[in-house]
Amino acid sequence: MGEKKGNTGTLDYPFNTANELEVQIPSGTWCRVTPREFRSHSWPRRIVSLSEVIPYEGPIYLYGTNKILKKEDITKPGLCFVDNIDPRKIKDERTYGRL
């Protein structure tokens, strides 16, 4: 049998993932995102529950890892990736060729 590959570890979510998670994009619009993306965004983030809207000032993680980034280590706004390479695009290129 082959070993498991890919995302086999458990990611830390220091917020309630059942709430609506939003990030503010440069145009000022708030957009819903998945918990995996929410924890890795350097843009303003907020958690929307049934009764309130809470600005989120928690840690920023590298996408797909449990490594916490310091504010001075963020090289560009948006999602923070390991080596600034988006693993979602690499997977698509391997599966379907260049898009």
Order of alpha helices (4+ residues) and beta strands (2+ residues): beta-beta-alpha-beta-beta-beta-beta-alpha
